[in-house]
Amino acid sequence: MKLLIAASVHHPEVLARFRAQQPAQSLDPIFPPSQNTYFWVKGLRQTGHEVEGFIRNQPLIGLLGARRSARFKGLRLLERVVAVINSRVPRFNPDYAARNRRLIAHVERFHPDALLLSGGNQVIYPETLASLKKRWGCKIVYLSGVSPIVFSNALERAAAPLYDLVVVNDFYHGVQWLELGAKQMEALPLSACDPEFHQPANLTPEEQHAFGCDIGFVGTLVPENLYRDRVEALRVVRDLGLGVWSIHGIPPELKENYRGEALGETMLRVLCGSKIQINPHGTFMRYGGNMRLFEAAACGVFQIADDLPGVRKWFEVGQTIEVYHDPAHLRAQVIYYLQHEDERAAVARAAREHVLKHHTYDQRMRALGELIAALK
């Protein structure tokens, strides 16, 4: 099939470095390996599909990613006001209108069987999607890892009846999209592992000094109302050798544990530098399925996650992962496994074997391709 992925590039500096490292004859990567969209493209191509990308946050004037989102990095007042206006009334933005016309031209040239629209869309109008369906018979597949109740915007909700298929990590999110009018949903984790990228790493002494810790966490912690379970989980083990890496803000009580930012290959080395990775999901994920769940396992790192239905569906507790039920139980689990290295290592080895066998991006994208091909 011919598939067009419309998504944003969130880490342009990572993409620029990654492109510079690629052999001259290789396909130019569309997205950076710090985003799962990179692995979607790679997996879809490796399973026989022709894939192109549309960068929806690429302005017609100015540099992509010259400044980071106003949500986490303070911008000047005028820029902040413009960002709010764009998110509230995107149809008043002439640049957004031009990007919609550019997407239509891309579809007219490429003739994809389906447009894969990643979550967080604040640019592509519902009427644009309707035009693509009517004029070219293009199926609209929406891919999201977050709750529409918490994170979706007016454009995404208005377009929900146009989605031929919504694919989500968390089963409960899929139910919410059906309630908004989507025709069909599938709970297929969009996160997985890439055996060529997610591997155990032998750290140099310098890397061990920078990334080594007893307990590690990589991820988002703010705003706290969306990540309070994470913050509370980390709070109860912060005195046990906790290291925290995040590209966003840090709650005051965890600032002493903050060790820096981690994206792409740096993130892999951070994972490999810890004896235990803590993986609490955000409060908006009650079924489970975040990226770190599969990435840490593929890196051969022992992991303790919160006890969610998806965690038990995709892993075997006590064999390929450990879970906790509440903060006190987490602290007890951490203390126990810090003292039992052999048990940690056995679970970590089994977890890596398990995800390489059952949870690769090639497998995910093959399943996604079959779902798209079956659409009426």
C-alpha positions as CSV (number, residue, x, y, z in Angstrom):
1,M,0.0,0.0,0.0
2,K,0.9,3.6,-0.4
3,L,0.7,5.4,3.0
4,L,1.2,9.0,3.9
5,I,2.1,9.9,7.5
6,A,1.1,13.4,8.7
7,A,2.9,14.2,12.0
8,S,5.0,16.8,13.7
9,V,8.7,16.8,14.3
10,H,9.3,17.4,18.0
11,H,13.1,17.2,18.2
12,P,14.5,18.8,15.1
13,E,18.0,19.0,16.6
14,V,18.0,15.2,17.0
15,L,16.8,14.7,13.4
16,A,19.5,17.0,12.1
17,R,22.2,15.0,13.9
18,F,20.7,11.7,12.9
19,R,20.5,12.7,9.2
20,A,24.1,13.7,9.2
21,Q,25.1,10.2,10.4
22,Q,23.2,8.3,7.7
23,P,25.0,6.7,4.6
24,A,24.6,8.7,1.4
25,Q,22.6,6.0,-0.3
26,S,20.1,5.6,2.5
27,L,16.6,7.0,2.5
28,D,16.5,10.4,4.3
29,P,14.8,9.8,7.6
30,I,11.5,11.8,7.9
31,F,11.4,11.8,11.7
32,P,14.1,11.5,14.5
33,P,14.6,8.2,16.4
34,S,13.5,10.0,19.6
35,Q,9.9,9.8,18.2
36,N,8.0,6.6,17.5
37,T,7.0,8.0,14.1
38,Y,10.5,7.2,13.0
39,F,10.0,3.5,13.8
40,W,6.5,3.5,12.3
41,V,8.0,4.6,8.9
42,K,10.9,2.2,9.2
43,G,8.6,-0.8,10.1
44,L,6.0,0.0,7.4
45,R,8.7,0.2,4.7
46,Q,10.3,-3.0,5.9
47,T,7.0,-4.8,5.7
48,G,6.5,-3.8,2.1
49,H,4.6,-0.5,2.1
50,E,5.6,2.7,0.2
51,V,5.6,5.5,2.8
52,E,6.0,9.3,2.6
53,G,5.8,11.9,5.3
54,F,4.1,15.2,5.7
55,I,5.5,17.4,8.4
56,R,2.5,19.4,9.6
57,N,4.4,21.7,12.0
58,Q,6.8,22.8,9.2
59,P,6.0,26.5,8.7
60,L,6.2,28.0,5.2
61,I,8.3,30.8,6.6
62,G,10.9,30.3,9.4
63,L,12.9,27.4,10.8
64,L,11.2,24.3,12.2
65,G,11.9,24.0,15.8
66,A,13.8,27.3,16.2
67,R,12.0,27.5,19.5
68,R,10.4,24.8,21.6
69,S,6.8,24.6,22.6
70,A,5.5,27.4,24.7
71,R,4.0,24.7,27.0
72,F,7.4,23.9,28.6
73,K,9.9,26.6,27.5
74,G,9.1,30.1,28.3
75,L,8.5,32.2,25.2
76,R,8.2,36.0,24.8
77,L,4.8,37.3,25.6
78,L,3.9,38.0,21.9
79,E,4.9,34.5,20.9
80,R,2.9,33.0,23.7
81,V,-0.2,34.9,22.7
82,V,0.2,33.8,19.1
83,A,0.6,30.2,20.2
84,V,-2.6,30.4,22.2
85,I,-4.5,32.0,19.3
86,N,-3.3,29.3,16.9
87,S,-4.4,26.5,19.2
88,R,-7.8,28.1,19.9
89,V,-8.7,29.4,16.4
90,P,-6.4,27.7,13.9
91,R,-8.5,28.6,10.9
92,F,-7.5,32.3,11.4
93,N,-3.8,31.3,10.8
94,P,-2.9,31.8,7.1
95,D,0.2,29.6,7.5
96,Y,-2.0,26.7,8.7
97,A,-4.3,27.2,5.7
98,A,-1.3,27.0,3.4
99,R,-0.2,23.8,5.1
100,N,-3.6,22.3,4.5
101,R,-3.3,23.2,0.8
102,R,0.1,21.7,0.7
103,L,-1.2,18.4,2.2
104,I,-3.9,18.3,-0.4
105,A,-1.3,18.8,-3.1
106,H,0.9,16.0,-1.6
107,V,-2.1,13.6,-1.7
108,E,-2.9,14.6,-5.3
109,R,0.7,13.8,-6.3
110,F,1.3,10.6,-4.2
111,H,-2.3,9.1,-4.2
112,P,-1.9,7.3,-0.9
113,D,-4.4,4.5,0.1
114,A,-4.5,6.0,3.6
115,L,-3.4,9.0,5.5
116,L,-2.0,8.1,8.9
117,L,-2.6,11.1,11.1
118,S,-0.7,11.1,14.4
119,G,-2.2,12.5,17.6
120,G,-1.8,16.1,18.6
121,N,-3.0,17.5,15.4
122,Q,-3.6,21.3,15.6
123,V,-3.1,22.0,11.9
124,I,-5.0,19.8,9.6
125,Y,-8.7,20.9,9.2
126,P,-11.6,18.4,9.2
127,E,-12.7,19.8,5.9
128,T,-9.3,18.9,4.5
129,L,-9.7,15.3,5.6
130,A,-13.2,15.2,4.2
131,S,-11.9,16.4,0.8
132,L,-9.2,13.8,0.8
133,K,-11.8,11.1,1.4
134,K,-14.2,12.4,-1.2
135,R,-11.8,13.3,-4.0
136,W,-9.3,10.4,-3.7
137,G,-11.0,7.8,-1.6
138,C,-8.2,8.2,1.0
139,K,-8.8,6.3,4.2
140,I,-8.1,8.4,7.4
141,V,-6.3,6.4,10.2
142,Y,-5.7,8.3,13.4
143,L,-2.8,7.1,15.6
144,S,-2.7,8.2,19.2
145,G,-1.1,7.3,22.5
146,V,-3.0,9.6,24.7
147,S,-6.6,10.2,26.0
148,P,-8.9,12.4,23.8
149,I,-10.6,13.5,27.0
150,V,-7.4,15.0,28.3
151,F,-5.3,16.0,25.3
152,S,-7.5,16.3,22.1
153,N,-8.3,19.7,20.7
154,A,-11.3,21.0,18.8
155,L,-10.0,20.1,15.4
156,E,-9.3,16.5,16.4
157,R,-12.7,16.0,18.0
158,A,-14.5,17.6,15.1
159,A,-12.7,15.3,12.7
160,A,-13.5,12.1,14.7
161,P,-16.4,11.0,12.5
162,L,-14.0,11.1,9.5
163,Y,-11.6,8.6,11.1
164,D,-12.1,5.2,9.4
165,L,-9.9,3.7,12.1
166,V,-8.4,4.9,15.3
167,V,-5.4,3.0,16.7
168,V,-4.5,3.5,20.3
169,N,-2.1,2.2,22.9
170,D,-4.7,2.3,25.7
171,F,-7.9,0.4,25.2
172,Y,-9.9,2.9,27.2
173,H,-8.8,5.7,24.9
174,G,-10.2,3.8,21.9
175,V,-13.6,3.6,23.6
176,Q,-13.5,7.4,24.1
177,W,-12.7,7.9,20.4
178,L,-15.7,5.7,19.4
179,E,-17.9,7.9,21.7
180,L,-16.6,10.9,19.7
181,G,-17.7,9.3,16.5
182,A,-14.8,7.3,15.1
183,K,-16.0,4.4,12.9
184,Q,-13.6,1.8,14.3
185,M,-10.9,1.5,16.9
186,E,-8.1,-1.0,17.6
187,A,-6.0,-1.2,20.8
188,L,-2.7,-2.0,19.2
189,P,0.2,-0.6,21.1
190,L,1.9,2.0,18.8
191,S,5.0,1.6,21.0
192,A,7.3,-1.3,20.6
193,C,11.1,-2.0,20.1
194,D,13.5,-1.9,17.2
195,P,16.1,-4.6,17.6
196,E,18.6,-2.6,15.6
197,F,18.2,0.5,17.8
198,H,17.0,-0.7,21.3
199,Q,19.9,-2.8,22.5
200,P,21.9,-3.3,25.7
201,A,24.8,-0.8,25.8
202,N,28.3,-1.3,27.4
203,L,28.8,2.1,28.9
204,T,32.2,3.8,29.0
205,P,33.5,4.9,32.4
206,E,32.5,8.5,31.5
207,E,29.0,7.3,30.5
208,Q,28.7,5.2,33.7
209,H,29.5,8.3,35.7
210,A,27.0,10.4,33.8
211,F,24.2,7.8,33.6
212,G,24.8,5.2,36.3
213,C,22.3,5.0,39.1
214,D,20.5,2.4,41.2
215,I,17.0,3.5,40.1
216,G,16.3,5.4,36.9
217,F,13.4,7.2,35.4
218,V,13.1,8.8,31.9
219,G,10.0,10.7,31.0
220,T,7.6,13.6,31.6
221,L,6.6,14.7,35.1
222,V,4.7,18.0,34.5
223,P,2.0,19.1,34.8
224,E,1.6,17.2,38.0
225,N,-2.1,16.8,37.7
226,L,-1.5,14.5,34.6
227,Y,1.5,12.8,36.2
228,R,0.8,12.8,39.9
229,D,1.1,9.0,40.1
230,R,4.5,9.2,38.6
231,V,5.6,11.9,40.9
232,E,4.4,10.1,43.9
233,A,6.1,6.9,42.8
234,L,9.4,8.6,42.4
235,R,9.0,10.6,45.6
236,V,8.9,7.4,47.7
237,V,12.2,6.1,46.3
238,R,14.1,9.3,45.8
239,D,16.4,8.4,48.8
240,L,17.4,5.1,47.3
241,G,19.7,6.2,44.5
242,L,17.2,7.7,42.1
243,G,18.2,9.5,38.9
244,V,15.6,11.4,36.9
245,W,16.0,12.5,33.2
246,S,13.4,14.7,31.5
247,I,13.2,17.2,28.7
248,H,10.5,19.0,30.6
249,G,10.1,20.6,34.0
250,I,10.8,18.9,37.3
251,P,8.7,19.0,40.5
252,P,10.5,20.8,43.3
253,E,10.8,17.7,45.4
254,L,12.7,15.8,42.7
255,K,15.1,18.5,41.6
256,E,17.9,17.0,43.6
257,N,17.5,13.8,41.6
258,Y,17.4,15.5,38.2
259,R,20.3,14.4,36.0
260,G,19.5,16.1,32.6
261,E,17.8,15.5,29.3
262,A,17.7,12.2,27.4
263,L,16.6,11.7,23.8
264,G,17.4,9.2,21.1
265,E,20.7,7.3,21.7
266,T,21.3,9.2,24.9
267,M,18.1,7.9,26.3
268,L,19.2,4.3,25.6
269,R,22.4,4.8,27.5
270,V,20.5,6.3,30.4
271,L,18.3,3.2,30.5
272,C,21.3,0.9,30.4
273,G,23.0,2.9,33.2
274,S,20.4,1.9,35.8
275,K,19.9,-1.2,37.8
276,I,16.2,-0.7,38.0
277,Q,13.9,1.4,35.7
278,I,10.8,2.7,37.3
279,N,7.9,3.0,34.8
280,P,4.7,4.6,36.2
281,H,2.2,5.5,33.5
282,G,0.5,8.9,33.4
283,T,-2.8,9.3,35.1
284,F,-4.5,9.4,31.7
285,M,-3.4,5.9,30.9
286,R,-5.4,3.4,32.9
287,Y,-4.7,0.4,30.6
288,G,-1.1,1.0,29.8
289,G,1.3,0.9,26.8
290,N,3.8,3.7,26.9
291,M,7.0,3.6,24.8
292,R,9.3,3.0,27.7
293,L,7.6,-0.3,28.6
294,F,9.0,-2.0,25.5
295,E,12.2,0.1,25.0
296,A,13.6,-0.7,28.5
297,A,12.9,-4.4,28.1
298,A,14.6,-4.4,24.7
299,C,17.7,-2.8,26.3
300,G,17.9,-5.6,28.8
301,V,17.0,-3.5,31.7
302,F,15.0,-4.7,34.7
303,Q,11.7,-2.8,35.0
304,I,9.1,-2.2,37.6
305,A,5.8,-0.8,36.2
306,D,2.5,0.1,37.8
307,D,0.0,-2.8,37.7
308,L,-2.2,-2.1,34.8
309,P,-4.2,-4.5,32.5
310,G,-2.0,-3.8,29.5
311,V,1.2,-4.5,31.4
312,R,-0.2,-7.9,32.4
313,K,-1.4,-8.6,28.8
314,W,1.9,-7.9,27.2
315,F,4.3,-9.2,29.9
316,E,4.3,-11.9,32.5
317,V,4.6,-10.5,36.0
318,G,7.5,-12.0,37.9
319,Q,9.0,-13.4,34.7
320,T,9.5,-10.6,32.2
321,I,8.5,-7.6,34.4
322,E,7.7,-6.6,38.0
323,V,4.8,-4.5,39.1
324,Y,3.7,-2.5,42.1
325,H,0.3,-1.8,43.5
326,D,0.9,1.4,45.5
327,P,3.9,3.6,46.5
328,A,4.6,1.6,49.6
329,H,4.7,-1.6,47.6
330,L,7.0,0.1,45.0
331,R,9.5,1.0,47.7
332,A,9.5,-2.5,49.0
333,Q,10.0,-3.9,45.5
334,V,12.9,-1.6,44.8
335,I,14.6,-2.5,48.1
336,Y,14.1,-6.2,47.5
337,Y,15.4,-6.2,43.9
338,L,18.4,-3.9,44.7
339,Q,19.5,-6.7,47.0
340,H,18.8,-9.6,44.6
341,E,20.9,-8.9,41.5
342,D,20.6,-12.5,40.1
343,E,16.8,-12.2,40.1
344,R,17.0,-8.8,38.4
345,A,19.3,-10.1,35.7
346,A,17.1,-13.1,35.0
347,V,13.9,-11.0,34.6
348,A,15.8,-8.5,32.4
349,R,17.1,-11.3,30.1
350,A,13.7,-12.8,29.8
351,A,12.1,-9.4,29.1
352,R,14.5,-8.7,26.2
353,E,13.9,-12.2,24.7
354,H,10.2,-11.7,25.0
355,V,9.9,-8.2,23.3
356,L,12.3,-9.2,20.5
357,K,10.0,-12.2,19.8
358,H,6.6,-10.5,20.3
359,H,6.8,-6.7,20.4
360,T,8.9,-5.3,17.5
361,Y,7.9,-2.3,15.3
362,D,7.9,-4.6,12.3
363,Q,5.3,-6.8,13.9
364,R,3.2,-3.7,15.0
365,M,3.3,-2.2,11.5
366,R,2.5,-5.5,9.8
367,A,-0.6,-5.7,12.0
368,L,-1.4,-2.1,11.3
369,G,-1.1,-2.7,7.5
370,E,-3.5,-5.6,7.8
371,L,-6.0,-3.4,9.7
372,I,-5.8,-0.7,7.0
373,A,-6.1,-3.2,4.1
374,A,-9.3,-4.6,5.7
375,L,-11.0,-1.2,5.9
376,K,-14.2,-1.0,3.7
